[in-house]
Structure formats: structure tokens, C-alpha cells
Amino acid sequence: MQYTFSKESAVVGVLLGGVSPERPISLKSGHAVTAALLRRGWKAVEIDVGADLPAQLIANGVTVCWLALHGILGEDGCVQGLCEVMRLPYTGSGVRGSAIAMDKVATKRMLRGSGIPMPADSVWRVGEPFPADVSFPVMAKTPEGGSTLGIRKCHDRAELEEALTYCAGFAPEVLLEQFVAGDEITVAVLEGEPLAVVSIVPTTEFFDFEAKYTKGKTQYIAPAPIPAAVASAAQTSAKVAFQQLNLSGVARADFIVDASGTPWFLEINTLPGMTETSLSPMAAGVQGMSFDDLVERLLLAARLHVDVAV
């Protein structure tokens, strides 16, 4: 259900913070989004998401929600469902797409048969025997981890045992994914159309939490200095994933490009980081779209995904 918003009557609730391990990143995104909306003349109020979220939304007279949340109880369909019940249009994807994309295992199963190259994987669950027939190196990932939290590269059995204990601290399932050597890139998709490819060049062995959030640990290049055919293949895969999962707003797909030039799909994020130096705004900037332009465009596309009479 589409809506039309006006600066005279809309009250934009910027939902930020929350209770996931990605709370600090969400706060940065939310503050940047709020500043952009205020610069554009919108009435915006920051809402730190907790158990009192419905009361906060009502008390502040919020009429539309800009979701700047990351991780569980924010990016996984929970807040989206609340917005649907309260009939408050919101930015980003709906309940189903958010829930599936949040889970790396569910995402890969949904994209089987889509033609998107994906590393082979298996799932280990707490209480099961140590995984058999594992080829090293292997990536151990928490299915619902984000911001590179809950991920380890394992070179041998000892490192895998340690990684399983670490990842099990986040969730009872661990995704074991074939390691693909190569260069990391990311493709943001805005309302169904892929933006410029961004190259991610960490100084560490792979793009972990430290590399992502420590100044100087990673270089980002937009547009990515890769062959046009490789960039096009990644953009096509990102667009297909966006469509297959029925996503909305902006989402960002991550890939590893191997030595042969094949971009291997890793995951897609439905509420990617949204500061002026984040990767999606960086990609939009290549096409002449400012950070404020992007934030406002996403606001104007806010909607409800469940069309019912109440």
C-alpha cells in the first residue's frame, strides 16, 4: 500500500538502537538519517527501540517510520510486523523478505535454482557431533549475524572447534560455508535497480568486525576497479536476489570474486549501514545521489506491505 507524505503533516519516527549486538552501529545510522531528514525540512524524532516502542510511537505522534535498525528485533521482520499492525508505513522490506534475508541459511535455500553462484555449505547445530568431512579452510557463520559479527575463518579442526563455541554464543545453528579466496565487493540495490559496485580491500586476512569498523583497516573503492563483465554479473545476481526475496527500499548484497572472475554471493542485508560514509550511500554517490537525496527517497517510498481494511 503506497502513501503520500508531506512535510507539513508527517512525523517521521527514526527507529534506531534496539537490543541487538549491532546497536552501536544502528545508533550511528539513525543519527545520520535524522540529521539528513532535518536538513530537508522534515519533522523527525529519534525512537530508541525497546519494549515500549508502541507507546513511544503513539506519544510522539509518529505517522511514518524510517528504520535505521540492524540485527535481531529490528532487521528480521519483528519491527516490520509491529508497524503493519499499527498501520504505520515504514522504509525497507516487508516482514517476510526481512525475516528470510536476515537468515543466511534461509536466504541460500530460497535462492537455490536462481542461477546465482553460492559457496557450498552445511549447517551444524549445538549438541551434534563435530562436523565430518569438512574441507579447510571453512567459514563458520552465525546465520543471523550482521556487521561481520559471529563469523570466523577456520584453517583446521582446532580453529573450527573454537569457532563453533564462539558462534554458538549467538545462536544454536552455525553455517559452515566453503571458503572462496578472492576479492570482496558489495552491490547495493535501490528499489530494484543495482547501484555501482564497491570494492572492499581489508588490510587483515578477511573482512571481519575489526577491519570493518577500525579506521584505516579497510579501503573502499567506488566504482570497484574490476572488469565490466564481473561488475555486471554481480549486479545481476544482486538484482535477482532482491527480486526473489521480494525486498524493497535499499538492500546490499555481498560477494567474493574468485580468480576466474566469478562473483560468489554471500548474503544480502535489508537495512544496510546508513551513515554518510556507509557503502550504500557511497554507491549512490557514484551516480550523483547525495546522502540526503537517498535518505529522502527511501522515506518517500515508505509503505505498508500488508493491504487490509482495518
Secondary structure, 3 states (H helix, E strand, C coil): CECCCCCCCCCEEEEECCCCCCHHHHHHHHHHHHHHHHHCCCCEEEEECCCCHHHHHHHCCCCEEEECCCCCCCCCCHHHHHHHHHCCCECCCCHHHHHHHHCHHHHHHHCCCCCCCCCCEEEEECCCCCCCCCCCCEEEECCCCCCCCCEEEECCHHHHHHHHHHHHCCCCEEEEEECCCCEEEEEEEECCEEEEEEEEEECCCCCCHHHHHCCCCEEEECCCCCCHHHHHHHHHHHHHHHHHCCCCCEEEEEEEECCCCCEEEEEEECCCCCCCCCHHHHHHHHCCCCHHHHHHHHHHCCECCCCCCC
